[in-house]
């Protein structure tokens, strides 16, 4: 997927884990769709901090979370869930990230076990 993206965009695309994401004021936007569902909640501040540093002032960030409460092991895999309240609590330590909009969407699955997602659009502002 990285190679295909590089080819389609005509620029280098990086594949990094969170620990190797070290950028400062480099991106106008960050798309983080469903990337946090297997991240422990106590690790999120470190990751959000790196994303905040990577954005330029007025840059925008989209993130999505599985909707619900807490952390659960399902079929041997960790899932972290967020509500509007826990999302607000998560971002309270990041005053430069202003939440512009939140909304819920639903994955419609063939097995009838539809899943809700909490979507968030935010902007980095000057503090």
N, C-alpha and C positions, 0 to 999 in steps of 0.2 A: 504494500500500500504506500509506503514511503517513497519507493522508487517511482511508482506510477504518479504520485502527487508531484514529485520533483519534475517529472517529464511534462505533465500537464501544465504546471505553473511556470516552467522555465526557470526555476530557481531551486536552491538547495533546501530540502526539507529534512528536519532532524527528528530522530526517534530517541527520546530521552525518558528516563524515569524521573520521578519527582526529586530525588536526591541530587541529580545532575542538572537541574534546571537553575542556572545561574545567569540571569540577565538583568540589566538595569536600564529602565526607560527605553526599551527597544521596540515595543509592540503597540500598535494602535488598537488591536483587538485580540482577545483570547477566547477561543471556543472550547469549552470543557463540558461536552455532552456525555453524561453518564460515566465520567471517569472516576468518580469518588465513591461508587457504591460498594467497593471492597476495601476502603480505607478506614482504619480505626478512627473514631471521633477524636481521640486524644492526639492524633497526628495531623489533624486538619489545620491548626493554626500555623504550623511550620510551612505547609504547602500554600495556604492562602497568602502568607507573607511573601513567599517567592513570586507568586503570581502578581501581587500588588506592586512589587518592585519592578517587575518586568514590563508593566504597562506605563505608557507615557501619560502625562496629565491630559485629561479629557478622553483617554482611551476607554473602550468599553469591554466588558467581559460578560459572557453568557456561561452559566453553569446550571446543571440539572442534578437533582437528587431523587432517589426513591422516596416516595411519600410515606411517612409513618413515624413511629416512635422507636428510638433506641437502636441497638445493634443486635443482630440475630445470626445464628449459624443455621443455614438451610442447605441441605444436601452436602454438608461438609465445607461450605463456603461462607465467609463472613459477608453480611450485608449491613450497611449503615443506612438508617432512615432519618429523614428530617421533615419537620412541619414548619409552618411559617414562624412559629415561636422559636424553635430550636435553630432555625436559620438566622433569625434576628440575633439570638444569643451568640451564634458562631461569628457573625460579622461585627459585633460590638467592639472588638479589639482593633478594628481596621477603619478608623474614621475617614480615611481617604477614599474608601470604597462606598459610594452612595448607591443604595438599592433604588433603582428607577422603577422596576416593575417585577412582580411575581405572579405566576399563574400555574394552574395545574393542567396536566394533560394525561391522557389515558392510552396505554398500549392495549390494543384489542388483540387478544390471542385466540387462536383456534380452539384451544382447550377450555376457553371460558374463564380462565384465571387472569383476568385483566389486571394490569398494574398501573397505579397512579404515580406520576412524577411531579416534583416541584421544580419549576423553571424559574430562573432568576436572571434578570438583566441589570447590570450595574455599571457605574462609571467612576473612574478615578478622578478625584477633584483635588485641588490644592488645599492643604490643611492649614 
